[in-house]
Amino acid sequence: KLAAVAALLIYAVAMLWPYLAATLVRGSAVTAWNNIATAPIRGRAPAKLPVPGSHVGADGVILEIVNDLLDPGGMKVAEANLVAARARRTAATTYLKGVQQVDRDRREILKRHAANYRIERDAEIAVVEARVAMLEGKLEAAKSVAARGQSVAASGYRSRDYRDDAQIRLAEAELALAAERMALERARRYRVAADNDIYLAPDGSSLNWAYDDRQEAKIEIKRARLEVDRAEAAEREAEHAFEAAREAFKLHNRAPVLAPTGATLRSLIIGAGATVEPGNPVATWIDCKELFLDAPVSDAALPLIPIGSEAEA
């Protein structure tokens, strides 16, 4: 009986030992995830490579790939286009300034003509007003003569021809006075129009010096300003194109192979001066800030280990 009981205990211990060993004691290992760094561009590795086991610096650069065969033609063309756009903008600005200067000179001449025109109209008004005053006096005298002539003719002392001659002189004086009053009204009207920048010739037409080239100058200034706006827009576009071409050249000319700061370089897959294509493996690295504890546990023992339970390493 004792032998049977001993055999049963030995059998039970043999069958349960894996569960007890898995729960009580485990042989484990501290590991980290292995990462692969690839080449970002086509190019050549440096002649001096980092040593495996070294740590990545604060800039996160393992090494730098340089493409010495990259054609900078696109960037040069963009730069030439930018220079040409700036030259066109400068030329357009210079032309606009020249047109504006010509317009300022024309306006200055216009001011002088306008001042002289107003002086002439003022003098004309003064002369016509004097003539109107003289003709008004002459008319009054003609009226008196006509009245006396009619009275004398009626009394029989003079012939009727004397009365008719007086009436003719009176009519001529009235006509001359009416004409001068019309001339005075026109001169005053022209003077008021001049204050509103409207300058008229004696026949009522527009003066050439006041209106010639004014509309053409305005149109030319607007055209020059539009050309400046177009040149500035083309310059901005050329600047953006040049910046894009320069950045593209920088990205494809040289680019670093990166890893997290402080990561450990595990191995190098390429040799010094090797040529690589985008995506080719360059090095492997591990980040010891993210560690794992690997322990062998059998499938039968897993149900005996609750998730979230404490472990001592």
ABEGO torsion letter per residue (X at the ends): XAAAAAAAAAAAAAAAAAAAAAAABBBBBBBBBBBBBBBABBEBBBABBBBBGBBBBAAGBABBBBBAABBAAAAAAAAAAAAAAAAAAAAAAAAAAAAAAAAAAAAAAAAAAAAAAAAAAAAAAAAAAAAAAAAAAAAAAAAAAAAAAAAAAAAGABBAAAAAAAAAAAAAAAAAAAAAAAAAAAAAAAAAAAAAGBBBBAAGBBBAAAABGAAAAAAAAAAAAAAAAAAAAAAAAAAAAAAAAAAAAAAAABBBBBBBBGBBBABBABBBGBBBBBGBBABBBBBAABBBBBBBBBAAAAAABBBGBBBBX
